[in-house]
Amino acid sequence: MDTQSVSSADWPEPIEVLNEDSDCEIVLICEHAANHIPAEYDRLGVTEDDLERHIAWDVGAAAVTRGLAEALGAPAFLGTYSRLLVDLNRPFGCLSSMPVRSEATSIPGNVDLTEAEFLRRRERVFDPFHDRITARLDAREAAGLPTRIIAIHSFTPVYLGVARPWHVGILFDQSADFAEATMAALAQDPALVVGANVPYVIDRDEDYAIPVFGTDRGNPAILVEIRNDLISDAAGIADWTRRMTRVLQDVSTQ
């Protein structure tokens, strides 16, 4: 199909930006905010129900990110395409960047991709998303503004049959102090099970935002993983937005 004939609604801008010019030190990133796949890809061969699952996006993460951006007056950068088309929190071209299998689900539309298709997804989605963030971080650095990167994600309560006990995990690379302060603030609620580097760990070969926008630029950076059944409805989203607003405000004063 001629890409020029695709409607703008089907090929939206690859990034949603909020409060871009804010001087708030917190910069929010939500790579897995959307489950949109352009119609020409026929859902990459997965079902409509699959598109509502974690394999396609991080349930609840976008709403929490938007709520935090409003409450904190913070800049926020959100992806507008499904992670199945191209994962914005992976180095481009790694095996999980455009997966042929996600959890226990096959992704037929990602099998045997051509070089032209790799290039198309990179030019239309991946590069514009990261270029916009990079430009803003460059401008903040030039202006002498301090920056703390907060990536907002969500995870499933059960993965391949194994239950996960945590309500929230804080992932980090070089920013142990920032992460520990955030976990301590969260742990003031004794009902919460808070974990460090769970249910995943930061790996430069499998992660993008924290290594590239955090470690490589010398910015404190953490990735917040909230269990997605806790933010799957309006009440849960509001609760976690309030909680994380208090936590980030507290940590930012330290």
N, C-alpha and C positions, 0 to 999 in steps of 0.2 A: 504493500500500500504506500502511496505517496504520502510522506509524513506531513507535507504542507497542507494536505486536505483534511487532516484530523482536526476535529473541533478543539477549541481551547479548553472546553470543559473536560474533554477526554485526556488532554495533555496539559494539565495545569502547570504553572510555574513550579519548579521542583523544591521550592523552599517557601515557607510561611514565616514572615519576620514580624516580631512585635517589639515595640520600644527600642528600635535599633540605635537611636542616638542617646539613649539613657547613659548616665555616668555611674549608675549603680555598679558596684564591684562584682556582683554576681552576674554571670552570663549563662543562660540556660540553653541546653541543646537537647532536642528530642528527635532522634533519627528515625525511630519506628512509630511515628505519630499517626500514620495513615495505612489503609489497606487497599488503596486504589491501584488497579492495573488497567491500562488502556484496553478498550474493547477488542482491538485487533489481536491481542494476545490470548483471547478466549480463556481468561483466568489462568493461563499457563497450564491448563489441564486439570486444575483442582476444582473442588466444588464450591458453591456459594457458602456452605457451612464452614469449609476450610478457611475461607477468607475472614471469618469472624474469630478464628483461633489465633493463638500466639505465633504460629508459624508465619502468619501474614503481617502481624503488627503487634505492638505492645498495648494490650487492652488497658484503657484508662490513663495511659501515660500522657497523651496529648492534653486531655482535660486538666490534669494536675499541673502540667507545664503552663498552660494558659492561665490557670488560677494563680500560680506563683508569680508569673510575669505581671499580672494585675496587682497583686497584693504587695509585691516588692518594688514595683516600678522597674523591673529588670528586663534587659534585652533577652529575647528568646528566639531560637531558630528551630523550626519544626520541618521535618520531611513531609512530603505530600504524596509519596508513592509507597507501595508495599515493599517490604524488605525482600519479598520473593523476586521482584523485578531486579533490584540491586540493593544490597544491604549497605546503608550509609555508614554503619559503624564497623565496617570491615575494610582492610586494605583492598583496593580494587583488584579483582582477578584471583584472589585466594579462593580456595575450594568452597567456602561458605558465603562468598560474595554473591553468587547467583546459584544457589544450591540445587542439585538434582534430587536431593532428599532432605527433608527437614523433619526432625524428630522421626516418626515412623511413617511419614507421608512422602510419596514420590511426587516430584514436580516435573512432569513430562515436558513442559514448555521450556525447561532449562537444559535439556539434554542436547548435546552436540551443537552448541551455539557456534555460529560463524564469527570470524574476526570482525566482520561488518556489524554484527549484532552486539558484540562486546563494545565496539567503538560507539555505537548508537546510544547504548545505555549510559556509557561513561559521559558522552558529550551532552546528552539531554537531561540527565538526572544527577549523576555522581559529582562531576566536576563543578557544575553551577552551585550545588549545595555547599560544597566545601570552599569554593572560591569566595562566596558571599561571607561566610564566617571568617575566613582568613583576612579578607579586606577589612572587616570590622575590627578584628583583633589587632591588625597592623595600625589602624587609626587610633585605637585606644592606647596602644603602646607609644605611638608618636605624641599623643596628648598627655602622656604620663599617668594614665589612669590605671589603678590596680585592678586586676582581674582574677576572679575565682570561677573556674569552670564547674558547672553542675550539670551532668547528663542525667536525664530522667528516663527510667526504663521500668518495665514490669515483668514479672516471671510467673510461671504456672505453679499452683500448689502441689501438683504431682507431675513428675517427668519420667516417662517410660516406666510407669508403674511404681515409682519410688516417691513417697511423700516427702515434702520439704517442710521443716519445722519453723522456718523463719517468717516473720512478718515483713521484714525489710533487711536488705543487705547493703553495705556500703563498700564499694570496690575502689581500689586506689592503686597507684603505681609508686611514685615518689612522695606523695602527699600524706604521709602517715599521720602527722600532727593534725591536719585538717580533718582527715577521716576519723581519727580517734575523738576529736572534739565533737564531731557530728554524731557519732555513735553514743557518746556520753550524754549528749543532750536528748537523743531519742530514748535512751535507757532510763531517763527520769520517769517514764511511764513503766511501772513494773510489769504491766500486762504484756508488754512487747517483747518478742524474741528478736534481738538484733544481732546480725552477724557481720564479721569482717571478711571481705572477699568471698562472699557466698551470694547466690548459688554458682557463681562463676568467678574467674580470676582475670585480671587484666593481662593480656598477652599481646605484645606488639604484632605478632603474626596474625592475630585474630581480632584485634580491636583498633579503633582509629582515633576517636575523640580524645581519650585520656592521654595516650602517648603523644599524639601530634599537637593538639591544642593545649595540653597541659604540660607534660614533661619536656617536650622539645622547646617550648617557649618559656619555660620557667614559671608557669602559672600553677598555683595550687589547683588541683582538679580531683573530683570524685564522681563516681557513677552511682546513682541511687536506684536500687532495684526494689520495687514495692510488689508484694504478692498480689497478683491481679484480681483475685476474688475480693480483695479489700477495696478495690477502686473500680468495680464493675457496674456501680450504679451512682446516682447523683449524691446520695447521702455519704457513701464511702469516699467519693471524690472530694466532697466538701470537707470531710473530716481530715483526710490526708493533706489537703491543701492547707488547711489551718495549722495542722501539726508541723508540716515542713516549713511553713512560713515562720512559725515561732522558732524552730530549730535553726534555720538559716540566719534569721535576724540575730539570734543569740551568738552563733558561731562567728558571724561577721564583725561583732564587736570585740572579739578576743584578739 
